[in-house]
Amino acid sequence: MSKGTHDRKVRQLANELKRQGYKVEADIDGFETPDGIGKRGHTPDILATKGKAVKIIEVDTPGTEDQEQLASFRRSAAQRKNADFEHVMTKPRK
């Protein structure tokens, strides 16, 4: 997995959400790390909140998906009223 590609995408999304007025926590340098979610405490790449709206975002490059982690984020979003879960796939640059 290309960590550079992954982190670049996380940073891009985090900055975009910030511009939209979200309070953004992200699992990359320069941001506060989000709290773990679920029984195993999986850390999402991005946790963004704006008012009551919550976005849980996980970024993967092909082949790095962790189904259990994704299911945990999906469940967490489903259990909250105003939460969305987004799974973003990014491909390394050629």
Backbone as numpy.savetxt, mean C-alpha at the origin, in Angstrom:
# Nx Ny Nz CAx CAy CAz Cx Cy Cz
13.19 -9.74 -7.70 12.35 -8.55 -7.70 13.23 -7.30 -7.70
12.80 -6.34 -8.43 13.54 -5.10 -8.49 13.01 -4.14 -7.42
13.77 -4.00 -6.34 13.36 -3.14 -5.23 13.25 -1.68 -5.70
14.12 -1.28 -6.61 14.09 0.08 -7.12 12.77 0.39 -7.81
12.33 -0.53 -8.67 11.06 -0.38 -9.39 9.91 -0.29 -8.39
9.92 -1.20 -7.43 8.88 -1.26 -6.40 8.82 0.05 -5.62
9.95 0.48 -5.09 9.99 1.68 -4.25 9.65 2.95 -5.03
10.06 2.98 -6.30 9.75 4.13 -7.15 8.23 4.27 -7.30
7.57 3.13 -7.54 6.11 3.12 -7.71 5.42 3.51 -6.40
5.88 2.97 -5.28 5.30 3.29 -3.98 5.42 4.80 -3.74
6.61 5.35 -4.00 6.85 6.79 -3.79 5.93 7.62 -4.69
5.81 7.22 -5.95 4.97 7.93 -6.91 3.51 7.96 -6.42
2.98 6.81 -6.02 1.61 6.73 -5.53 1.42 7.53 -4.24
2.39 7.42 -3.34 2.32 8.12 -2.05 2.28 9.63 -2.27
3.15 10.12 -3.15 3.19 11.56 -3.42 1.90 12.04 -4.09
1.36 11.21 -4.99 0.10 11.52 -5.67 -1.03 11.66 -4.64
-1.11 10.71 -3.71 -2.15 10.73 -2.67 -1.99 11.95 -1.77
-0.73 12.29 -1.46 -0.45 13.47 -0.64 -1.00 14.72 -1.32
-0.76 14.81 -2.63 -1.26 15.97 -3.40 -2.78 16.02 -3.36
-3.42 14.87 -3.26 -4.89 14.82 -3.21 -5.42 15.09 -1.79
-4.50 15.36 -0.87 -4.92 15.72 0.47 -4.99 14.59 1.48
-4.44 13.43 1.13 -4.43 12.30 2.06 -3.27 12.44 3.05
-3.46 11.87 4.24 -2.36 11.70 5.19 -1.77 10.36 4.80
-0.52 10.35 4.39 0.07 9.14 3.81 1.15 8.53 4.70
1.01 7.24 4.97 2.08 6.46 5.59 2.52 5.46 4.53
3.82 5.27 4.38 4.33 4.37 3.34 5.55 3.62 3.84
5.72 2.40 3.36 6.82 1.54 3.79 8.08 1.80 2.96
8.47 3.08 2.87 9.70 3.48 2.18 10.33 4.64 2.94
11.59 4.93 2.65 12.29 6.03 3.31 11.56 7.35 3.12
11.57 8.17 4.15 10.98 9.49 4.05 9.52 9.55 4.48
8.94 8.39 4.79 7.55 8.35 5.24 7.47 7.59 6.54
6.42 7.86 7.30 6.15 7.09 8.50 5.65 5.71 8.05
6.12 4.64 8.69 5.72 3.29 8.31 4.32 2.96 8.85
3.44 2.42 7.98 2.10 2.06 8.45 2.15 0.94 9.48
1.14 0.88 10.35 1.04 -0.24 11.29 0.70 -1.51 10.54
1.08 -2.64 11.14 0.76 -3.93 10.54 -0.74 -4.19 10.57
-1.20 -5.01 9.65 -2.62 -5.34 9.52 -2.81 -6.84 9.65
-3.88 -7.23 10.32 -4.22 -8.66 10.42 -3.43 -9.36 11.51
-3.72 -10.66 11.66 -3.10 -11.47 12.72 -1.59 -11.52 12.61
-1.09 -11.55 11.38 0.36 -11.64 11.18 1.04 -10.28 11.11
0.23 -9.22 11.15 0.82 -7.88 11.15 1.53 -7.51 9.86
0.93 -7.86 8.72 1.53 -7.49 7.43 1.52 -5.97 7.28
2.62 -5.41 6.81 2.72 -3.97 6.61 2.37 -3.64 5.16
1.32 -2.83 4.95 1.00 -2.45 3.56 2.03 -1.44 3.06
2.21 -1.37 1.74 3.15 -0.41 1.19 2.67 1.02 1.46
1.34 1.22 1.36 0.79 2.55 1.60 -0.51 2.44 2.40
-0.64 3.32 3.39 -1.90 3.47 4.11 -2.19 4.96 4.07
-3.27 5.32 3.37 -3.60 6.73 3.20 -4.98 7.01 3.79
-5.08 8.11 4.53 -6.37 8.46 5.12 -6.72 9.90 4.80
-7.99 10.13 4.56 -8.50 11.48 4.30 -9.90 11.51 4.87
-10.07 12.24 5.97 -11.36 12.21 6.65 -11.60 10.78 7.12
-12.73 10.22 6.71 -13.02 8.84 7.10 -12.57 7.83 6.05
-12.15 8.31 4.90 -11.73 7.41 3.82 -10.34 6.83 4.09
-10.21 5.53 3.86 -8.93 4.85 4.06 -8.58 4.07 2.80
-7.34 4.20 2.36 -6.86 3.41 1.22 -5.69 2.56 1.69
-5.80 1.25 1.43 -4.70 0.32 1.71 -4.16 -0.07 0.34
-2.90 0.20 0.10 -2.33 -0.09 -1.22 -1.10 -0.97 -1.08
-1.07 -2.03 -1.88 0.08 -2.94 -1.92 0.62 -2.93 -3.34
1.92 -2.70 -3.47 2.56 -2.69 -4.79 3.41 -3.95 -4.92
3.26 -4.63 -6.04 4.08 -5.82 -6.32 4.67 -5.73 -7.70
5.82 -6.38 -7.88 6.36 -6.61 -9.22 6.00 -8.05 -9.52
5.88 -8.44 -10.80 5.46 -9.80 -11.13 6.27 -10.86 -10.36
5.54 -11.78 -9.75 6.19 -12.88 -9.03 6.44 -12.59 -7.55
6.09 -11.40 -7.06 6.35 -11.10 -5.65 5.08 -11.10 -4.80
3.95 -11.43 -5.42 2.69 -11.37 -4.68 2.66 -12.39 -3.54
2.17 -11.95 -2.41 1.98 -12.82 -1.26 0.47 -12.90 -1.05
-0.12 -14.03 -1.47 -1.58 -14.16 -1.46 -2.18 -13.99 -0.07
-1.49 -14.52 0.92 -1.99 -14.43 2.30 -2.02 -12.95 2.74
-0.98 -12.24 2.41 -0.89 -10.82 2.74 -2.00 -10.04 2.02
-2.19 -10.31 0.74 -3.23 -9.62 -0.03 -4.61 -9.91 0.56
-4.84 -11.17 0.94 -6.13 -11.55 1.53 -6.36 -10.81 2.84
-5.29 -10.65 3.62 -5.37 -9.95 4.89 -5.75 -8.48 4.67
-5.14 -7.82 3.67 -5.46 -6.43 3.37 -6.89 -6.30 2.87
-7.28 -7.26 2.01 -8.64 -7.26 1.46 -9.68 -7.37 2.58
-9.43 -8.30 3.50 -10.35 -8.50 4.64 -10.43 -7.24 5.48
-9.27 -6.65 5.77 -9.23 -5.45 6.59 -10.05 -4.32 5.95
-9.90 -4.13 4.65 -10.64 -3.09 3.95 -12.13 -3.41 3.97
-12.48 -4.68 3.79 -13.89 -5.09 3.75 -14.58 -4.87 5.10
-13.79 -4.98 6.19 -14.37 -4.84 7.52 -14.56 -3.39 7.94
-13.98 -2.47 7.20 -14.14 -1.05 7.54 -15.12 -0.43 6.56
-15.86 0.55 7.07 -16.89 1.19 6.25 -16.35 1.89 5.02
-15.36 2.74 5.21 -14.90 3.60 4.11 -13.52 3.24 3.60
-13.19 1.94 3.64 -11.84 1.55 3.23 -11.84 0.86 1.87
-10.77 1.11 1.12 -10.56 0.47 -0.17 -9.21 -0.21 -0.15
-9.14 -1.36 -0.81 -7.84 -2.02 -0.98 -7.51 -2.00 -2.46
-6.27 -1.63 -2.76 -5.82 -1.59 -4.14 -4.53 -2.39 -4.27
-4.50 -3.30 -5.25 -3.28 -4.07 -5.51 -2.72 -3.56 -6.83
-1.53 -2.98 -6.77 -0.91 -2.39 -7.96 0.24 -3.25 -8.44
0.20 -3.61 -9.72 1.32 -4.38 -10.29 2.19 -3.41 -11.09
3.48 -3.47 -10.86 4.40 -2.62 -11.60 5.46 -3.49 -12.26
5.86 -3.11 -13.45 6.87 -3.91 -14.17 8.19 -3.14 -14.19
9.29 -3.87 -13.98 10.61 -3.20 -14.04 10.80 -2.56 -15.41
11.51 -1.43 -15.42 11.79 -0.76 -16.69 12.77 -1.60 -17.48
12.59 -1.57 -18.79 13.51 -2.33 -19.69 14.81 -1.55 -19.86
